[in-house]
Amino acid sequence: MADTGLSYKARRRWSLVILLIGLPAYIVAAISLIAWLPDLPGWVTFFVYVILGFAWMVPLKFVFLGIGQADPDAPDQEGGAG
């Protein structure tokens, strides 16, 4: 994985901020954009929504990579109670 300059914990925090604040703001902006456009056929409107639905992920992909996995910087917790 390419070095993004952000630690695992920082990426987790930013992912929460993006999902809880940024994504709802982006949804409102996308709906406003569609409302601002002239009346389009239904299939074109659907296509624009699909494009906008994926467009937010492209620049933010590096923030979400590996977030669902264990912290790679944490010390190993092997040994358990056995």
PDB file of N, CA, C and O in Angstrom:
ATOM      1  N   MET A   1       0.845  -1.178   0.000  1.00  0.00           N
ATOM      2  CA  MET A   1       0.000   0.000   0.000  1.00  0.00           C
ATOM      3  C   MET A   1       0.886   1.234   0.000  1.00  0.00           C
ATOM      4  O   MET A   1       1.917   1.253   0.671  1.00  0.00           O
ATOM      5  N   ALA A   2       0.506   2.243  -0.728  1.00  0.00           N
ATOM      6  CA  ALA A   2       1.293   3.472  -0.806  1.00  0.00           C
ATOM      7  C   ALA A   2       1.200   4.240   0.499  1.00  0.00           C
ATOM      8  O   ALA A   2       0.170   4.223   1.173  1.00  0.00           O
ATOM      9  N   ASP A   3       2.285   4.914   0.847  1.00  0.00           N
ATOM     10  CA  ASP A   3       2.318   5.700   2.077  1.00  0.00           C
ATOM     11  C   ASP A   3       1.501   6.976   1.865  1.00  0.00           C
ATOM     12  O   ASP A   3       1.806   7.770   0.975  1.00  0.00           O
ATOM     13  N   THR A   4       0.469   7.173   2.677  1.00  0.00           N
ATOM     14  CA  THR A   4      -0.405   8.328   2.533  1.00  0.00           C
ATOM     15  C   THR A   4      -0.014   9.456   3.450  1.00  0.00           C
ATOM     16  O   THR A   4      -0.524  10.567   3.309  1.00  0.00           O
ATOM     17  N   GLY A   5       0.889   9.202   4.398  1.00  0.00           N
ATOM     18  CA  GLY A   5       1.274  10.237   5.331  1.00  0.00           C
ATOM     19  C   GLY A   5       0.375  10.312   6.545  1.00  0.00           C
ATOM     20  O   GLY A   5       0.673  11.051   7.483  1.00  0.00           O
ATOM     21  N   LEU A   6      -0.707   9.573   6.554  1.00  0.00           N
ATOM     22  CA  LEU A   6      -1.629   9.548   7.688  1.00  0.00           C
ATOM     23  C   LEU A   6      -1.481   8.232   8.438  1.00  0.00           C
ATOM     24  O   LEU A   6      -1.373   7.168   7.828  1.00  0.00           O
ATOM     25  N   SER A   7      -1.476   8.311   9.755  1.00  0.00           N
ATOM     26  CA  SER A   7      -1.417   7.093  10.552  1.00  0.00           C
ATOM     27  C   SER A   7      -2.766   6.377  10.487  1.00  0.00           C
ATOM     28  O   SER A   7      -3.757   6.925  10.005  1.00  0.00           O
ATOM     29  N   TYR A   8      -2.777   5.161  10.975  1.00  0.00           N
ATOM     30  CA  TYR A   8      -4.004   4.369  10.987  1.00  0.00           C
ATOM     31  C   TYR A   8      -5.093   5.072  11.796  1.00  0.00           C
ATOM     32  O   TYR A   8      -6.241   5.152  11.360  1.00  0.00           O
ATOM     33  N   LYS A   9      -4.726   5.585  12.988  1.00  0.00           N
ATOM     34  CA  LYS A   9      -5.707   6.253  13.837  1.00  0.00           C
ATOM     35  C   LYS A   9      -6.221   7.527  13.188  1.00  0.00           C
ATOM     36  O   LYS A   9      -7.407   7.839  13.296  1.00  0.00           O
ATOM     37  N   ALA A  10      -5.356   8.261  12.522  1.00  0.00           N
ATOM     38  CA  ALA A  10      -5.792   9.480  11.836  1.00  0.00           C
ATOM     39  C   ALA A  10      -6.747   9.144  10.695  1.00  0.00           C
ATOM     40  O   ALA A  10      -7.746   9.834  10.494  1.00  0.00           O
ATOM     41  N   ARG A  11      -6.438   8.081   9.947  1.00  0.00           N
ATOM     42  CA  ARG A  11      -7.346   7.675   8.867  1.00  0.00           C
ATOM     43  C   ARG A  11      -8.692   7.235   9.412  1.00  0.00           C
ATOM     44  O   ARG A  11      -9.725   7.504   8.799  1.00  0.00           O
ATOM     45  N   ARG A  12      -8.696   6.552  10.573  1.00  0.00           N
ATOM     46  CA  ARG A  12      -9.981   6.161  11.183  1.00  0.00           C
ATOM     47  C   ARG A  12     -10.793   7.378  11.576  1.00  0.00           C
ATOM     48  O   ARG A  12     -12.001   7.425  11.343  1.00  0.00           O
ATOM     49  N   ARG A  13     -10.139   8.363  12.172  1.00  0.00           N
ATOM     50  CA  ARG A  13     -10.851   9.584  12.577  1.00  0.00           C
ATOM     51  C   ARG A  13     -11.378  10.334  11.356  1.00  0.00           C
ATOM     52  O   ARG A  13     -12.533  10.759  11.339  1.00  0.00           O
ATOM     53  N   TRP A  14     -10.539  10.498  10.339  1.00  0.00           N
ATOM     54  CA  TRP A  14     -10.978  11.196   9.141  1.00  0.00           C
ATOM     55  C   TRP A  14     -12.108  10.447   8.440  1.00  0.00           C
ATOM     56  O   TRP A  14     -13.016  11.074   7.893  1.00  0.00           O
ATOM     57  N   SER A  15     -12.064   9.126   8.449  1.00  0.00           N
ATOM     58  CA  SER A  15     -13.145   8.373   7.814  1.00  0.00           C
ATOM     59  C   SER A  15     -14.469   8.620   8.527  1.00  0.00           C
ATOM     60  O   SER A  15     -15.508   8.725   7.876  1.00  0.00           O
ATOM     61  N   LEU A  16     -14.446   8.714   9.858  1.00  0.00           N
ATOM     62  CA  LEU A  16     -15.669   9.036  10.593  1.00  0.00           C
ATOM     63  C   LEU A  16     -16.178  10.430  10.262  1.00  0.00           C
ATOM     64  O   LEU A  16     -17.376  10.621  10.052  1.00  0.00           O
ATOM     65  N   VAL A  17     -15.285  11.395  10.215  1.00  0.00           N
ATOM     66  CA  VAL A  17     -15.680  12.768   9.881  1.00  0.00           C
ATOM     67  C   VAL A  17     -16.278  12.816   8.477  1.00  0.00           C
ATOM     68  O   VAL A  17     -17.300  13.463   8.248  1.00  0.00           O
ATOM     69  N   ILE A  18     -15.636  12.130   7.552  1.00  0.00           N
ATOM     70  CA  ILE A  18     -16.127  12.119   6.177  1.00  0.00           C
ATOM     71  C   ILE A  18     -17.506  11.477   6.099  1.00  0.00           C
ATOM     72  O   ILE A  18     -18.395  12.000   5.426  1.00  0.00           O
ATOM     73  N   LEU A  19     -17.695  10.347   6.780  1.00  0.00           N
ATOM     74  CA  LEU A  19     -18.971   9.639   6.692  1.00  0.00           C
ATOM     75  C   LEU A  19     -20.094  10.345   7.448  1.00  0.00           C
ATOM     76  O   LEU A  19     -21.245  10.307   7.012  1.00  0.00           O
ATOM     77  N   LEU A  20     -19.784  10.984   8.564  1.00  0.00           N
ATOM     78  CA  LEU A  20     -20.832  11.605   9.371  1.00  0.00           C
ATOM     79  C   LEU A  20     -21.140  13.041   8.979  1.00  0.00           C
ATOM     80  O   LEU A  20     -22.266  13.498   9.176  1.00  0.00           O
ATOM     81  N   ILE A  21     -20.179  13.759   8.433  1.00  0.00           N
ATOM     82  CA  ILE A  21     -20.393  15.160   8.084  1.00  0.00           C
ATOM     83  C   ILE A  21     -20.262  15.383   6.577  1.00  0.00           C
ATOM     84  O   ILE A  21     -21.132  15.991   5.953  1.00  0.00           O
ATOM     85  N   GLY A  22     -19.180  14.892   6.008  1.00  0.00           N
ATOM     86  CA  GLY A  22     -18.910  15.147   4.598  1.00  0.00           C
ATOM     87  C   GLY A  22     -19.882  14.488   3.645  1.00  0.00           C
ATOM     88  O   GLY A  22     -20.337  15.120   2.691  1.00  0.00           O
ATOM     89  N   LEU A  23     -20.207  13.241   3.883  1.00  0.00           N
ATOM     90  CA  LEU A  23     -21.104  12.532   2.969  1.00  0.00           C
ATOM     91  C   LEU A  23     -22.517  13.114   2.964  1.00  0.00           C
ATOM     92  O   LEU A  23     -23.078  13.299   1.884  1.00  0.00           O
ATOM     93  N   PRO A  24     -23.124  13.414   4.128  1.00  0.00           N
ATOM     94  CA  PRO A  24     -24.441  14.076   4.063  1.00  0.00           C
ATOM     95  C   PRO A  24     -24.391  15.430   3.349  1.00  0.00           C
ATOM     96  O   PRO A  24     -25.319  15.776   2.618  1.00  0.00           O
ATOM     97  N   ALA A  25     -23.322  16.192   3.555  1.00  0.00           N
ATOM     98  CA  ALA A  25     -23.190  17.472   2.852  1.00  0.00           C
ATOM     99  C   ALA A  25     -23.054  17.240   1.345  1.00  0.00           C
ATOM    100  O   ALA A  25     -23.610  17.991   0.543  1.00  0.00           O
ATOM    101  N   TYR A  26     -22.319  16.208   0.970  1.00  0.00           N
ATOM    102  CA  TYR A  26     -22.162  15.884  -0.447  1.00  0.00           C
ATOM    103  C   TYR A  26     -23.496  15.456  -1.056  1.00  0.00           C
ATOM    104  O   TYR A  26     -23.799  15.810  -2.195  1.00  0.00           O
ATOM    105  N   ILE A  27     -24.286  14.705  -0.313  1.00  0.00           N
ATOM    106  CA  ILE A  27     -25.597  14.264  -0.813  1.00  0.00           C
ATOM    107  C   ILE A  27     -26.495  15.470  -1.062  1.00  0.00           C
ATOM    108  O   ILE A  27     -27.169  15.546  -2.090  1.00  0.00           O
ATOM    109  N   VAL A  28     -26.505  16.408  -0.127  1.00  0.00           N
ATOM    110  CA  VAL A  28     -27.316  17.626  -0.299  1.00  0.00           C
ATOM    111  C   VAL A  28     -26.834  18.402  -1.524  1.00  0.00           C
ATOM    112  O   VAL A  28     -27.646  18.905  -2.301  1.00  0.00           O
ATOM    113  N   ALA A  29     -25.522  18.499  -1.697  1.00  0.00           N
ATOM    114  CA  ALA A  29     -24.972  19.205  -2.855  1.00  0.00           C
ATOM    115  C   ALA A  29     -25.337  18.496  -4.160  1.00  0.00           C
ATOM    116  O   ALA A  29     -25.661  19.152  -5.150  1.00  0.00           O
ATOM    117  N   ALA A  30     -25.288  17.161  -4.168  1.00  0.00           N
ATOM    118  CA  ALA A  30     -25.624  16.402  -5.375  1.00  0.00           C
ATOM    119  C   ALA A  30     -27.099  16.574  -5.733  1.00  0.00           C
ATOM    120  O   ALA A  30     -27.436  16.743  -6.905  1.00  0.00           O
ATOM    121  N   ILE A  31     -27.967  16.532  -4.744  1.00  0.00           N
ATOM    122  CA  ILE A  31     -29.396  16.718  -4.999  1.00  0.00           C
ATOM    123  C   ILE A  31     -29.670  18.140  -5.485  1.00  0.00           C
ATOM    124  O   ILE A  31     -30.500  18.352  -6.369  1.00  0.00           O
ATOM    125  N   SER A  32     -28.967  19.108  -4.903  1.00  0.00           N
ATOM    126  CA  SER A  32     -29.120  20.497  -5.347  1.00  0.00           C
ATOM    127  C   SER A  32     -28.647  20.661  -6.790  1.00  0.00           C
ATOM    128  O   SER A  32     -29.254  21.400  -7.565  1.00  0.00           O
ATOM    129  N   LEU A  33     -27.568  19.976  -7.147  1.00  0.00           N
ATOM    130  CA  LEU A  33     -27.079  20.036  -8.514  1.00  0.00           C
ATOM    131  C   LEU A  33     -28.108  19.473  -9.486  1.00  0.00           C
ATOM    132  O   LEU A  33     -28.359  20.068 -10.534  1.00  0.00           O
ATOM    133  N   ILE A  34     -28.699  18.349  -9.154  1.00  0.00           N
ATOM    134  CA  ILE A  34     -29.720  17.743 -10.012  1.00  0.00           C
ATOM    135  C   ILE A  34     -30.925  18.674 -10.142  1.00  0.00           C
ATOM    136  O   ILE A  34     -31.484  18.819 -11.229  1.00  0.00           O
ATOM    137  N   ALA A  35     -31.326  19.305  -9.032  1.00  0.00           N
ATOM    138  CA  ALA A  35     -32.465  20.231  -9.075  1.00  0.00           C
ATOM    139  C   ALA A  35     -32.144  21.468  -9.912  1.00  0.00           C
ATOM    140  O   ALA A  35     -33.039  22.048 -10.527  1.00  0.00           O
ATOM    141  N   TRP A  36     -30.873  21.875  -9.938  1.00  0.00           N
ATOM    142  CA  TRP A  36     -30.456  23.056 -10.679  1.00  0.00           C
ATOM    143  C   TRP A  36     -30.419  22.798 -12.186  1.00  0.00           C
ATOM    144  O   TRP A  36     -30.631  23.714 -12.980  1.00  0.00           O
ATOM    145  N   LEU A  37     -30.149  21.552 -12.577  1.00  0.00           N
ATOM    146  CA  LEU A  37     -30.093  21.201 -13.998  1.00  0.00           C
ATOM    147  C   LEU A  37     -31.482  21.297 -14.620  1.00  0.00           C
ATOM    148  O   LEU A  37     -32.486  21.162 -13.920  1.00  0.00           O
ATOM    149  N   PRO A  38     -31.544  21.529 -15.924  1.00  0.00           N
ATOM    150  CA  PRO A  38     -32.858  21.519 -16.585  1.00  0.00           C
ATOM    151  C   PRO A  38     -33.462  20.120 -16.518  1.00  0.00           C
ATOM    152  O   PRO A  38     -32.771  19.143 -16.229  1.00  0.00           O
ATOM    153  N   ASP A  39     -34.749  20.042 -16.786  1.00  0.00           N
ATOM    154  CA  ASP A  39     -35.421  18.737 -16.763  1.00  0.00           C
ATOM    155  C   ASP A  39     -34.765  17.797 -17.757  1.00  0.00           C
ATOM    156  O   ASP A  39     -34.686  18.077 -18.953  1.00  0.00           O
ATOM    157  N   LEU A  40     -34.295  16.672 -17.229  1.00  0.00           N
ATOM    158  CA  LEU A  40     -33.627  15.663 -18.042  1.00  0.00           C
ATOM    159  C   LEU A  40     -34.484  14.409 -18.084  1.00  0.00           C
ATOM    160  O   LEU A  40     -35.302  14.187 -17.192  1.00  0.00           O
ATOM    161  N   PRO A  41     -34.304  13.591 -19.108  1.00  0.00           N
ATOM    162  CA  PRO A  41     -35.011  12.299 -19.113  1.00  0.00           C
ATOM    163  C   PRO A  41     -34.622  11.481 -17.877  1.00  0.00           C
ATOM    164  O   PRO A  41     -33.543  11.670 -17.314  1.00  0.00           O
ATOM    165  N   GLY A  42     -35.483  10.598 -17.476  1.00  0.00           N
ATOM    166  CA  GLY A  42     -35.261   9.806 -16.275  1.00  0.00           C
ATOM    167  C   GLY A  42     -33.985   8.998 -16.298  1.00  0.00           C
ATOM    168  O   GLY A  42     -33.287   8.913 -15.287  1.00  0.00           O
ATOM    169  N   TRP A  43     -33.670   8.405 -17.433  1.00  0.00           N
ATOM    170  CA  TRP A  43     -32.462   7.582 -17.504  1.00  0.00           C
ATOM    171  C   TRP A  43     -31.202   8.429 -17.390  1.00  0.00           C
ATOM    172  O   TRP A  43     -30.198   7.965 -16.850  1.00  0.00           O
ATOM    173  N   VAL A  44     -31.235   9.667 -17.890  1.00  0.00           N
ATOM    174  CA  VAL A  44     -30.072  10.549 -17.772  1.00  0.00           C
ATOM    175  C   VAL A  44     -29.890  10.971 -16.316  1.00  0.00           C
ATOM    176  O   VAL A  44     -28.771  10.998 -15.804  1.00  0.00           O
ATOM    177  N   THR A  45     -30.997  11.299 -15.657  1.00  0.00           N
ATOM    178  CA  THR A  45     -30.946  11.666 -14.243  1.00  0.00           C
ATOM    179  C   THR A  45     -30.388  10.512 -13.420  1.00  0.00           C
ATOM    180  O   THR A  45     -29.552  10.722 -12.541  1.00  0.00           O
ATOM    181  N   PHE A  46     -30.840   9.308 -13.698  1.00  0.00           N
ATOM    182  CA  PHE A  46     -30.333   8.132 -13.004  1.00  0.00           C
ATOM    183  C   PHE A  46     -28.828   7.979 -13.218  1.00  0.00           C
ATOM    184  O   PHE A  46     -28.089   7.707 -12.273  1.00  0.00           O
ATOM    185  N   PHE A  47     -28.380   8.152 -14.452  1.00  0.00           N
ATOM    186  CA  PHE A  47     -26.959   8.031 -14.778  1.00  0.00           C
ATOM    187  C   PHE A  47     -26.137   9.092 -14.031  1.00  0.00           C
ATOM    188  O   PHE A  47     -25.044   8.796 -13.548  1.00  0.00           O
ATOM    189  N   VAL A  48     -26.654  10.319 -13.933  1.00  0.00           N
ATOM    190  CA  VAL A  48     -25.957  11.375 -13.204  1.00  0.00           C
ATOM    191  C   VAL A  48     -25.867  11.016 -11.726  1.00  0.00           C
ATOM    192  O   VAL A  48     -24.821  11.210 -11.107  1.00  0.00           O
ATOM    193  N   TYR A  49     -26.952  10.492 -11.150  1.00  0.00           N
ATOM    194  CA  TYR A  49     -26.920  10.069  -9.747  1.00  0.00           C
ATOM    195  C   TYR A  49     -25.899   8.946  -9.521  1.00  0.00           C
ATOM    196  O   TYR A  49     -25.200   8.943  -8.507  1.00  0.00           O
ATOM    197  N   VAL A  50     -25.809   8.011 -10.442  1.00  0.00           N
ATOM    198  CA  VAL A  50     -24.840   6.917 -10.309  1.00  0.00           C
ATOM    199  C   VAL A  50     -23.417   7.468 -10.359  1.00  0.00           C
ATOM    200  O   VAL A  50     -22.573   7.086  -9.549  1.00  0.00           O
ATOM    201  N   ILE A  51     -23.154   8.362 -11.305  1.00  0.00           N
ATOM    202  CA  ILE A  51     -21.818   8.966 -11.412  1.00  0.00           C
ATOM    203  C   ILE A  51     -21.489   9.741 -10.138  1.00  0.00           C
ATOM    204  O   ILE A  51     -20.392   9.599  -9.597  1.00  0.00           O
ATOM    205  N   LEU A  52     -22.422  10.557  -9.652  1.00  0.00           N
ATOM    206  CA  LEU A  52     -22.182  11.324  -8.429  1.00  0.00           C
ATOM    207  C   LEU A  52     -22.051  10.408  -7.213  1.00  0.00           C
ATOM    208  O   LEU A  52     -21.326  10.732  -6.273  1.00  0.00           O
ATOM    209  N   GLY A  53     -22.739   9.280  -7.222  1.00  0.00           N
ATOM    210  CA  GLY A  53     -22.664   8.340  -6.119  1.00  0.00           C
ATOM    211  C   GLY A  53     -21.296   7.698  -5.972  1.00  0.00           C
ATOM    212  O   GLY A  53     -20.887   7.347  -4.865  1.00  0.00           O
ATOM    213  N   PHE A  54     -20.589   7.543  -7.078  1.00  0.00           N
ATOM    214  CA  PHE A  54     -19.250   6.969  -7.029  1.00  0.00           C
ATOM    215  C   PHE A  54     -18.149   8.026  -7.012  1.00  0.00           C
ATOM    216  O   PHE A  54     -17.025   7.736  -6.603  1.00  0.00           O
ATOM    217  N   ALA A  55     -18.451   9.231  -7.445  1.00  0.00           N
ATOM    218  CA  ALA A  55     -17.431  10.274  -7.595  1.00  0.00           C
ATOM    219  C   ALA A  55     -16.805  10.683  -6.271  1.00  0.00           C
ATOM    220  O   ALA A  55     -15.629  11.046  -6.245  1.00  0.00           O
ATOM    221  N   TRP A  56     -17.545  10.637  -5.175  1.00  0.00           N
ATOM    222  CA  TRP A  56     -16.989  11.054  -3.887  1.00  0.00           C
ATOM    223  C   TRP A  56     -15.920  10.089  -3.394  1.00  0.00           C
ATOM    224  O   TRP A  56     -15.051  10.476  -2.614  1.00  0.00           O
ATOM    225  N   MET A  57     -15.973   8.846  -3.837  1.00  0.00           N
ATOM    226  CA  MET A  57     -15.029   7.843  -3.350  1.00  0.00           C
ATOM    227  C   MET A  57     -13.645   7.967  -3.962  1.00  0.00           C
ATOM    228  O   MET A  57     -12.651   7.635  -3.316  1.00  0.00           O
ATOM    229  N   VAL A  58     -13.568   8.435  -5.185  1.00  0.00           N
ATOM    230  CA  VAL A  58     -12.288   8.441  -5.902  1.00  0.00           C
ATOM    231  C   VAL A  58     -11.218   9.259  -5.176  1.00  0.00           C
ATOM    232  O   VAL A  58     -10.129   8.733  -4.947  1.00  0.00           O
ATOM    233  N   PRO A  59     -11.470  10.518  -4.802  1.00  0.00           N
ATOM    234  CA  PRO A  59     -10.392  11.263  -4.141  1.00  0.00           C
ATOM    235  C   PRO A  59     -10.154  10.844  -2.692  1.00  0.00           C
ATOM    236  O   PRO A  59      -9.112  11.172  -2.124  1.00  0.00           O
ATOM    237  N   LEU A  60     -11.089  10.133  -2.089  1.00  0.00           N
ATOM    238  CA  LEU A  60     -10.973   9.773  -0.675  1.00  0.00           C
ATOM    239  C   LEU A  60     -10.624   8.309  -0.455  1.00  0.00           C
ATOM    240  O   LEU A  60     -10.652   7.832   0.680  1.00  0.00           O
ATOM    241  N   LYS A  61     -10.300   7.602  -1.506  1.00  0.00           N
ATOM    242  CA  LYS A  61     -10.035   6.170  -1.415  1.00  0.00           C
ATOM    243  C   LYS A  61      -8.926   5.860  -0.414  1.00  0.00           C
ATOM    244  O   LYS A  61      -9.039   4.898   0.346  1.00  0.00           O
ATOM    245  N   PHE A  62      -7.856   6.659  -0.398  1.00  0.00           N
ATOM    246  CA  PHE A  62      -6.717   6.379   0.474  1.00  0.00           C
ATOM    247  C   PHE A  62      -7.087   6.465   1.951  1.00  0.00           C
ATOM    248  O   PHE A  62      -6.445   5.822   2.781  1.00  0.00           O
ATOM    249  N   VAL A  63      -8.109   7.249   2.295  1.00  0.00           N
ATOM    250  CA  VAL A  63      -8.512   7.379   3.700  1.00  0.00           C
ATOM    251  C   VAL A  63      -9.156   6.087   4.188  1.00  0.00           C
ATOM    252  O   VAL A  63      -8.951   5.692   5.336  1.00  0.00           O
ATOM    253  N   PHE A  64      -9.924   5.431   3.343  1.00  0.00           N
ATOM    254  CA  PHE A  64     -10.696   4.265   3.749  1.00  0.00           C
ATOM    255  C   PHE A  64      -9.969   2.939   3.580  1.00  0.00           C
ATOM    256  O   PHE A  64     -10.448   1.918   4.075  1.00  0.00           O
ATOM    257  N   LEU A  65      -8.832   2.919   2.899  1.00  0.00           N
ATOM    258  CA  LEU A  65      -8.116   1.663   2.686  1.00  0.00           C
ATOM    259  C   LEU A  65      -7.617   1.084   4.007  1.00  0.00           C
ATOM    260  O   LEU A  65      -6.886   1.750   4.741  1.00  0.00           O
ATOM    261  N   GLY A  66      -8.007  -0.146   4.310  1.00  0.00           N
ATOM    262  CA  GLY A  66      -7.524  -0.849   5.489  1.00  0.00           C
ATOM    263  C   GLY A  66      -8.173  -0.460   6.801  1.00  0.00           C
ATOM    264  O   GLY A  66      -7.735  -0.933   7.850  1.00  0.00           O
ATOM    265  N   ILE A  67      -9.196   0.380   6.790  1.00  0.00           N
ATOM    266  CA  ILE A  67      -9.819   0.839   8.026  1.00  0.00           C
ATOM    267  C   ILE A  67     -10.542  -0.308   8.748  1.00  0.00           C
ATOM    268  O   ILE A  67     -10.585  -0.318   9.979  1.00  0.00           O
ATOM    269  N   GLY A  68     -11.095  -1.246   8.030  1.00  0.00           N
ATOM    270  CA  GLY A  68     -11.819  -2.353   8.651  1.00  0.00           C
ATOM    271  C   GLY A  68     -10.922  -3.442   9.209  1.00  0.00           C
ATOM    272  O   GLY A  68     -11.416  -4.394   9.812  1.00  0.00           O
ATOM    273  N   GLN A  69      -9.628  -3.325   9.024  1.00  0.00           N
ATOM    274  CA  GLN A  69      -8.694  -4.330   9.515  1.00  0.00           C
ATOM    275  C   GLN A  69      -8.080  -3.885  10.833  1.00  0.00           C
ATOM    276  O   GLN A  69      -8.254  -2.743  11.259  1.00  0.00           O
ATOM    277  N   ALA A  70      -7.370  -4.789  11.466  1.00  0.00           N
ATOM    278  CA  ALA A  70      -6.716  -4.475  12.741  1.00  0.00           C
ATOM    279  C   ALA A  70      -5.642  -3.418  12.535  1.00  0.00           C
ATOM    280  O   ALA A  70      -5.079  -3.292  11.447  1.00  0.00           O
ATOM    281  N   ASP A  71      -5.364  -2.660  13.589  1.00  0.00           N
ATOM    282  CA  ASP A  71      -4.355  -1.606  13.550  1.00  0.00           C
ATOM    283  C   ASP A  71      -2.983  -2.214  13.281  1.00  0.00           C
ATOM    284  O   ASP A  71      -2.489  -2.991  14.098  1.00  0.00           O
ATOM    285  N   PRO A  72      -2.357  -1.879  12.155  1.00  0.00           N
ATOM    286  CA  PRO A  72      -1.046  -2.468  11.857  1.00  0.00           C
ATOM    287  C   PRO A  72       0.056  -1.924  12.762  1.00  0.00           C
ATOM    288  O   PRO A  72       1.124  -2.531  12.848  1.00  0.00           O
ATOM    289  N   ASP A  73      -0.171  -0.804  13.437  1.00  0.00           N
ATOM    290  CA  ASP A  73       0.831  -0.217  14.320  1.00  0.00           C
ATOM    291  C   ASP A  73       0.723  -0.727  15.751  1.00  0.00           C
ATOM    292  O   ASP A  73       1.620  -0.489  16.559  1.00  0.00           O
ATOM    293  N   ALA A  74      -0.354  -1.421  16.073  1.00  0.00           N
ATOM    294  CA  ALA A  74      -0.550  -1.916  17.440  1.00  0.00           C
ATOM    295  C   ALA A  74       0.364  -3.102  17.692  1.00  0.00           C
ATOM    296  O   ALA A  74       0.642  -3.883  16.782  1.00  0.00           O
ATOM    297  N   PRO A  75       0.835  -3.239  18.940  1.00  0.00           N
ATOM    298  CA  PRO A  75       1.654  -4.416  19.277  1.00  0.00           C
ATOM    299  C   PRO A  75       0.801  -5.683  19.197  1.00  0.00           C
ATOM    300  O   PRO A  75      -0.407  -5.649  19.429  1.00  0.00           O
ATOM    301  N   ASP A  76       1.449  -6.795  18.865  1.00  0.00           N
ATOM    302  CA  ASP A  76       0.735  -8.066  18.746  1.00  0.00           C
ATOM    303  C   ASP A  76       0.157  -8.459  20.087  1.00  0.00           C
ATOM    304  O   ASP A  76       0.817  -8.342  21.120  1.00  0.00           O
ATOM    305  N   GLN A  77      -1.084  -8.928  20.068  1.00  0.00           N
ATOM    306  CA  GLN A  77      -1.784  -9.329  21.295  1.00  0.00           C
ATOM    307  C   GLN A  77      -1.916 -10.844  21.366  1.00  0.00           C
ATOM    308  O   GLN A  77      -2.910 -11.354  21.884  1.00  0.00           O
ATOM    309  N   GLU A  78      -0.930 -11.566  20.854  1.00  0.00           N
ATOM    310  CA  GLU A  78      -0.985 -13.026  20.903  1.00  0.00           C
ATOM    311  C   GLU A  78      -0.601 -13.508  22.306  1.00  0.00           C
ATOM    312  O   GLU A  78       0.012 -12.775  23.083  1.00  0.00           O
ATOM    313  N   GLY A  79      -0.951 -14.676  22.593  1.00  0.00           N
ATOM    314  CA  GLY A  79      -0.626 -15.258  23.899  1.00  0.00           C
ATOM    315  C   GLY A  79      -1.901 -15.664  24.608  1.00  0.00           C
ATOM    316  O   GLY A  79      -1.991 -16.786  25.108  1.00  0.00           O
ATOM    317  N   GLY A  80      -2.863 -14.808  24.665  1.00  0.00           N
ATOM    318  CA  GLY A  80      -4.179 -15.119  25.200  1.00  0.00           C
ATOM    319  C   GLY A  80      -4.142 -15.829  26.538  1.00  0.00           C
ATOM    320  O   GLY A  80      -3.083 -15.992  27.144  1.00  0.00           O
ATOM    321  N   ALA A  81      -5.309 -16.246  26.989  1.00  0.00           N
ATOM    322  CA  ALA A  81      -5.432 -16.984  28.261  1.00  0.00           C
ATOM    323  C   ALA A  81      -5.522 -18.452  27.924  1.00  0.00           C
ATOM    324  O   ALA A  81      -6.570 -18.911  27.470  1.00  0.00           O
ATOM    325  N   GLY A  82      -4.494 -19.178  28.123  1.00  0.00           N
ATOM    326  CA  GLY A  82      -4.530 -20.568  27.702  1.00  0.00           C
ATOM    327  C   GLY A  82      -4.012 -21.486  28.658  1.00  0.00           C
ATOM    328  O   GLY A  82      -3.992 -22.691  28.409  1.00  0.00           O
TER     329      GLY A  82
END
